[in-house]
Amino acid sequence: MKAHQSIKLVGIYSQVKGSNLLVCKVELSLDQKYLFDP
């Protein structure tokens, strides 16, 4: 499967009430043209 993949990973560290909160955002983009191509 030769799909054009675009992956974006965004991590944000924030201190909430003395605790470390890690927020991760992952965006996965696949070319549907190759999505179901074996």
PQR file of N, CA, C, O and H, with PARSE charges and radii, in Angstrom:
ATOM      1  N   MET A   1       0.842  -1.184   0.000 -0.4000 1.5000
ATOM      2  CA  MET A   1       0.000   0.000   0.000 -0.0000 2.0000
ATOM      3  C   MET A   1       0.886   1.245   0.000  0.5500 1.7000
ATOM      4  O   MET A   1       1.544   1.556   0.993 -0.5500 1.4000
ATOM      5  N   LYS A   2       0.889   1.941  -1.117 -0.4000 1.5000
ATOM      6  CA  LYS A   2       1.712   3.148  -1.236 -0.0000 2.0000
ATOM      7  C   LYS A   2       0.833   4.383  -1.078  0.5500 1.7000
ATOM      8  O   LYS A   2       0.541   5.089  -2.043 -0.5500 1.4000
ATOM      9  H   LYS A   2       0.354   1.688  -1.923  0.4000 1.0000
ATOM     10  N   ALA A   3       0.426   4.622   0.149 -0.4000 1.5000
ATOM     11  CA  ALA A   3      -0.465   5.754   0.396 -0.0000 2.0000
ATOM     12  C   ALA A   3       0.334   6.978   0.813  0.5500 1.7000
ATOM     13  O   ALA A   3       1.350   6.874   1.500 -0.5500 1.4000
ATOM     14  H   ALA A   3       0.663   4.048   0.933  0.4000 1.0000
ATOM     15  N   HIS A   4      -0.140   8.127   0.388 -0.4000 1.5000
ATOM     16  CA  HIS A   4       0.494   9.377   0.801 -0.0000 2.0000
ATOM     17  C   HIS A   4      -0.011   9.710   2.203  0.5500 1.7000
ATOM     18  O   HIS A   4      -1.174  10.066   2.390 -0.5500 1.4000
ATOM     19  H   HIS A   4      -0.965   8.212  -0.170  0.4000 1.0000
ATOM     20  N   GLN A   5       0.878   9.590   3.181 -0.4000 1.5000
ATOM     21  CA  GLN A   5       0.461   9.811   4.557 -0.0000 2.0000
ATOM     22  C   GLN A   5       0.993  11.133   5.099  0.5500 1.7000
ATOM     23  O   GLN A   5       2.163  11.471   4.920 -0.5500 1.4000
ATOM     24  H   GLN A   5       1.823   9.301   3.030  0.4000 1.0000
ATOM     25  N   SER A   6       0.119  11.860   5.755 -0.4000 1.5000
ATOM     26  CA  SER A   6       0.521  13.111   6.394 -0.0000 2.0000
ATOM     27  C   SER A   6       0.120  13.069   7.860  0.5500 1.7000
ATOM     28  O   SER A   6      -1.065  13.086   8.195 -0.5500 1.4000
ATOM     29  H   SER A   6      -0.832  11.585   5.900  0.4000 1.0000
ATOM     30  N   ILE A   7       1.128  13.014   8.730 -0.4000 1.5000
ATOM     31  CA  ILE A   7       0.845  12.905  10.160 -0.0000 2.0000
ATOM     32  C   ILE A   7       1.351  14.141  10.907  0.5500 1.7000
ATOM     33  O   ILE A   7       2.520  14.512  10.802 -0.5500 1.4000
ATOM     34  H   ILE A   7       2.090  13.000   8.458  0.4000 1.0000
ATOM     35  N   LYS A   8       0.462  14.759  11.650 -0.4000 1.5000
ATOM     36  CA  LYS A   8       0.855  15.925  12.448 -0.0000 2.0000
ATOM     37  C   LYS A   8       0.647  15.625  13.926  0.5500 1.7000
ATOM     38  O   LYS A   8      -0.459  15.296  14.355 -0.5500 1.4000
ATOM     39  H   LYS A   8      -0.488  14.458  11.735  0.4000 1.0000
ATOM     40  N   LEU A   9       1.717  15.741  14.695 -0.4000 1.5000
ATOM     41  CA  LEU A   9       1.611  15.487  16.132 -0.0000 2.0000
ATOM     42  C   LEU A   9       1.912  16.766  16.908  0.5500 1.7000
ATOM     43  O   LEU A   9       2.989  17.350  16.790 -0.5500 1.4000
ATOM     44  H   LEU A   9       2.615  16.008  14.346  0.4000 1.0000
ATOM     45  N   VAL A  10       0.938  17.179  17.697 -0.4000 1.5000
ATOM     46  CA  VAL A  10       1.109  18.405  18.472 -0.0000 2.0000
ATOM     47  C   VAL A  10       0.935  18.113  19.957  0.5500 1.7000
ATOM     48  O   VAL A  10      -0.113  17.636  20.392 -0.5500 1.4000
ATOM     49  H   VAL A  10       0.063  16.705  17.793  0.4000 1.0000
ATOM     50  N   GLY A  11       1.969  18.404  20.718 -0.4000 1.5000
ATOM     51  CA  GLY A  11       1.898  18.166  22.165 -0.0000 2.0000
ATOM     52  C   GLY A  11       1.975  19.479  22.925  0.5500 1.7000
ATOM     53  O   GLY A  11       2.844  20.308  22.655 -0.5500 1.4000
ATOM     54  H   GLY A  11       2.821  18.791  20.365  0.4000 1.0000
ATOM     55  N   ILE A  12       1.083  19.666  23.860 -0.4000 1.5000
ATOM     56  CA  ILE A  12       1.059  20.904  24.639 -0.0000 2.0000
ATOM     57  C   ILE A  12       1.117  20.590  26.142  0.5500 1.7000
ATOM     58  O   ILE A  12       0.266  19.879  26.677 -0.5500 1.4000
ATOM     59  H   ILE A  12       0.377  18.992  24.080  0.4000 1.0000
ATOM     60  N   TYR A  13       2.139  21.136  26.802 -0.4000 1.5000
ATOM     61  CA  TYR A  13       2.262  20.938  28.247 -0.0000 2.0000
ATOM     62  C   TYR A  13       1.658  22.123  28.994  0.5500 1.7000
ATOM     63  O   TYR A  13       1.982  23.277  28.715 -0.5500 1.4000
ATOM     64  H   TYR A  13       2.830  21.713  26.368  0.4000 1.0000
ATOM     65  N   SER A  14       0.794  21.827  29.930 -0.4000 1.5000
ATOM     66  CA  SER A  14       0.186  22.890  30.728 -0.0000 2.0000
ATOM     67  C   SER A  14       0.170  22.490  32.197  0.5500 1.7000
ATOM     68  O   SER A  14       0.000  21.316  32.527 -0.5500 1.4000
ATOM     69  H   SER A  14       0.531  20.889  30.156  0.4000 1.0000
ATOM     70  N   GLN A  15       0.348  23.467  33.072 -0.4000 1.5000
ATOM     71  CA  GLN A  15       0.288  23.181  34.501 -0.0000 2.0000
ATOM     72  C   GLN A  15      -1.088  23.561  35.040  0.5500 1.7000
ATOM     73  O   GLN A  15      -1.450  24.737  35.075 -0.5500 1.4000
ATOM     74  H   GLN A  15       0.487  24.421  32.804  0.4000 1.0000
ATOM     75  N   VAL A  16      -1.845  22.554  35.458 -0.4000 1.5000
ATOM     76  CA  VAL A  16      -3.181  22.803  35.992 -0.0000 2.0000
ATOM     77  C   VAL A  16      -3.245  22.336  37.444  0.5500 1.7000
ATOM     78  O   VAL A  16      -3.095  21.147  37.723 -0.5500 1.4000
ATOM     79  H   VAL A  16      -1.550  21.599  35.430  0.4000 1.0000
ATOM     80  N   LYS A  17      -3.467  23.269  38.366 -0.4000 1.5000
ATOM     81  CA  LYS A  17      -3.547  22.973  39.800 -0.0000 2.0000
ATOM     82  C   LYS A  17      -2.308  22.207  40.269  0.5500 1.7000
ATOM     83  O   LYS A  17      -2.420  21.271  41.060 -0.5500 1.4000
ATOM     84  H   LYS A  17      -3.588  24.236  38.139  0.4000 1.0000
ATOM     85  N   GLY A  18      -1.123  22.604  39.780 -0.4000 1.5000
ATOM     86  CA  GLY A  18       0.127  21.976  40.219 -0.0000 2.0000
ATOM     87  C   GLY A  18       0.386  20.638  39.548  0.5500 1.7000
ATOM     88  O   GLY A  18       1.330  19.933  39.905 -0.5500 1.4000
ATOM     89  H   GLY A  18      -1.032  23.365  39.137  0.4000 1.0000
ATOM     90  N   SER A  19      -0.445  20.288  38.582 -0.4000 1.5000
ATOM     91  CA  SER A  19      -0.250  19.021  37.885 -0.0000 2.0000
ATOM     92  C   SER A  19       0.110  19.271  36.431  0.5500 1.7000
ATOM     93  O   SER A  19      -0.315  20.264  35.841 -0.5500 1.4000
ATOM     94  H   SER A  19      -1.212  20.861  38.292  0.4000 1.0000
ATOM     95  N   ASN A  20       0.892  18.371  35.856 -0.4000 1.5000
ATOM     96  CA  ASN A  20       1.270  18.519  34.454 -0.0000 2.0000
ATOM     97  C   ASN A  20       0.246  17.828  33.565  0.5500 1.7000
ATOM     98  O   ASN A  20      -0.003  16.629  33.689 -0.5500 1.4000
ATOM     99  H   ASN A  20       1.238  17.564  36.336  0.4000 1.0000
ATOM    100  N   LEU A  21      -0.335  18.607  32.673 -0.4000 1.5000
ATOM    101  CA  LEU A  21      -1.338  18.044  31.770 -0.0000 2.0000
ATOM    102  C   LEU A  21      -0.782  18.003  30.355  0.5500 1.7000
ATOM    103  O   LEU A  21      -0.405  19.030  29.791 -0.5500 1.4000
ATOM    104  H   LEU A  21      -0.132  19.581  32.572  0.4000 1.0000
ATOM    105  N   LEU A  22      -0.737  16.802  29.793 -0.4000 1.5000
ATOM    106  CA  LEU A  22      -0.223  16.665  28.432 -0.0000 2.0000
ATOM    107  C   LEU A  22      -1.374  16.468  27.457  0.5500 1.7000
ATOM    108  O   LEU A  22      -2.139  15.507  27.542 -0.5500 1.4000
ATOM    109  H   LEU A  22      -1.043  15.968  30.251  0.4000 1.0000
ATOM    110  N   VAL A  23      -1.469  17.410  26.531 -0.4000 1.5000
ATOM    111  CA  VAL A  23      -2.528  17.331  25.529 -0.0000 2.0000
ATOM    112  C   VAL A  23      -1.908  17.060  24.167  0.5500 1.7000
ATOM    113  O   VAL A  23      -1.111  17.854  23.667 -0.5500 1.4000
ATOM    114  H   VAL A  23      -0.847  18.191  26.461  0.4000 1.0000
ATOM    115  N   CYS A  24      -2.275  15.944  23.579 -0.4000 1.5000
ATOM    116  CA  CYS A  24      -1.715  15.587  22.284 -0.0000 2.0000
ATOM    117  C   CYS A  24      -2.798  15.586  21.213  0.5500 1.7000
ATOM    118  O   CYS A  24      -3.894  15.060  21.407 -0.5500 1.4000
ATOM    119  H   CYS A  24      -2.922  15.298  23.986  0.4000 1.0000
ATOM    120  N   LYS A  25      -2.463  16.181  20.090 -0.4000 1.5000
ATOM    121  CA  LYS A  25      -3.405  16.196  18.976 -0.0000 2.0000
ATOM    122  C   LYS A  25      -2.760  15.501  17.790  0.5500 1.7000
ATOM    123  O   LYS A  25      -1.693  15.905  17.328 -0.5500 1.4000
ATOM    124  H   LYS A  25      -1.572  16.608  19.932  0.4000 1.0000
ATOM    125  N   VAL A  26      -3.406  14.465  17.305 -0.4000 1.5000
ATOM    126  CA  VAL A  26      -2.857  13.711  16.181 -0.0000 2.0000
ATOM    127  C   VAL A  26      -3.793  13.786  14.989  0.5500 1.7000
ATOM    128  O   VAL A  26      -4.974  13.447  15.075 -0.5500 1.4000
ATOM    129  H   VAL A  26      -4.273  14.137  17.681  0.4000 1.0000
ATOM    130  N   GLU A  27      -3.237  14.239  13.876 -0.4000 1.5000
ATOM    131  CA  GLU A  27      -4.050  14.315  12.664 -0.0000 2.0000
ATOM    132  C   GLU A  27      -3.482  13.361  11.631  0.5500 1.7000
ATOM    133  O   GLU A  27      -2.319  13.481  11.246 -0.5500 1.4000
ATOM    134  H   GLU A  27      -2.278  14.514  13.806  0.4000 1.0000
ATOM    135  N   LEU A  28      -4.288  12.421  11.183 -0.4000 1.5000
ATOM    136  CA  LEU A  28      -3.836  11.462  10.178 -0.0000 2.0000
ATOM    137  C   LEU A  28      -4.623  11.666   8.888  0.5500 1.7000
ATOM    138  O   LEU A  28      -5.850  11.566   8.859 -0.5500 1.4000
ATOM    139  H   LEU A  28      -5.233  12.324  11.496  0.4000 1.0000
ATOM    140  N   SER A  29      -3.886  11.953   7.835 -0.4000 1.5000
ATOM    141  CA  SER A  29      -4.541  12.182   6.548 -0.0000 2.0000
ATOM    142  C   SER A  29      -4.086  11.141   5.539  0.5500 1.7000
ATOM    143  O   SER A  29      -2.893  11.020   5.262 -0.5500 1.4000
ATOM    144  H   SER A  29      -2.890  12.035   7.858  0.4000 1.0000
ATOM    145  N   LEU A  30      -5.014  10.405   5.001 -0.4000 1.5000
ATOM    146  CA  LEU A  30      -4.695   9.385   4.001 -0.0000 2.0000
ATOM    147  C   LEU A  30      -5.362   9.721   2.675  0.5500 1.7000
ATOM    148  O   LEU A  30      -6.470  10.256   2.628 -0.5500 1.4000
ATOM    149  H   LEU A  30      -5.983  10.504   5.227  0.4000 1.0000
ATOM    150  N   ASP A  31      -4.656   9.394   1.606 -0.4000 1.5000
ATOM    151  CA  ASP A  31      -5.237   9.602   0.280 -0.0000 2.0000
ATOM    152  C   ASP A  31      -6.246   8.483   0.056  0.5500 1.7000
ATOM    153  O   ASP A  31      -5.856   7.320  -0.050 -0.5500 1.4000
ATOM    154  H   ASP A  31      -3.756   8.960   1.645  0.4000 1.0000
ATOM    155  N   GLN A  32      -7.521   8.805  -0.017 -0.4000 1.5000
ATOM    156  CA  GLN A  32      -8.584   7.811  -0.138 -0.0000 2.0000
ATOM    157  C   GLN A  32      -8.416   6.972  -1.394  0.5500 1.7000
ATOM    158  O   GLN A  32      -8.956   5.872  -1.501 -0.5500 1.4000
ATOM    159  H   GLN A  32      -7.838   9.750   0.069  0.4000 1.0000
ATOM    160  N   LYS A  33      -7.661   7.509  -2.339 -0.4000 1.5000
ATOM    161  CA  LYS A  33      -7.433   6.815  -3.596 -0.0000 2.0000
ATOM    162  C   LYS A  33      -6.681   5.502  -3.358  0.5500 1.7000
ATOM    163  O   LYS A  33      -6.858   4.522  -4.082 -0.5500 1.4000
ATOM    164  H   LYS A  33      -7.222   8.403  -2.252  0.4000 1.0000
ATOM    165  N   TYR A  34      -5.826   5.512  -2.309 -0.4000 1.5000
ATOM    166  CA  TYR A  34      -5.025   4.324  -2.001 -0.0000 2.0000
ATOM    167  C   TYR A  34      -5.490   3.648  -0.718  0.5500 1.7000
ATOM    168  O   TYR A  34      -4.925   2.640  -0.295 -0.5500 1.4000
ATOM    169  H   TYR A  34      -5.681   6.307  -1.721  0.4000 1.0000
ATOM    170  N   LEU A  35      -6.525   4.214  -0.105 -0.4000 1.5000
ATOM    171  CA  LEU A  35      -6.971   3.740   1.201 -0.0000 2.0000
ATOM    172  C   LEU A  35      -7.384   2.268   1.181  0.5500 1.7000
ATOM    173  O   LEU A  35      -7.058   1.514   2.098 -0.5500 1.4000
ATOM    174  H   LEU A  35      -6.984   5.033  -0.449  0.4000 1.0000
ATOM    175  N   PHE A  36      -8.096   1.867   0.140 -0.4000 1.5000
ATOM    176  CA  PHE A  36      -8.574   0.486   0.070 -0.0000 2.0000
ATOM    177  C   PHE A  36      -7.840  -0.323  -0.997  0.5500 1.7000
ATOM    178  O   PHE A  36      -8.305  -1.381  -1.420 -0.5500 1.4000
ATOM    179  H   PHE A  36      -8.361   2.479  -0.605  0.4000 1.0000
ATOM    180  N   ASP A  37      -6.674   0.198  -1.428 -0.4000 1.5000
ATOM    181  CA  ASP A  37      -5.885  -0.513  -2.436 -0.0000 2.0000
ATOM    182  C   ASP A  37      -4.964  -1.505  -1.745  0.5500 1.7000
ATOM    183  O   ASP A  37      -4.109  -1.093  -0.962 -0.5500 1.4000
ATOM    184  H   ASP A  37      -6.297   1.058  -1.084  0.4000 1.0000
ATOM    185  N   PRO A  38      -5.111  -2.799  -2.010 -0.5600 1.5000
ATOM    186  CA  PRO A  38      -4.353  -3.860  -1.345  0.2800 2.0000
ATOM    187  C   PRO A  38      -2.857  -3.808  -1.630  0.5500 1.7000
ATOM    188  O   PRO A  38      -2.104  -4.645  -1.131 -0.5500 1.4000
TER
END
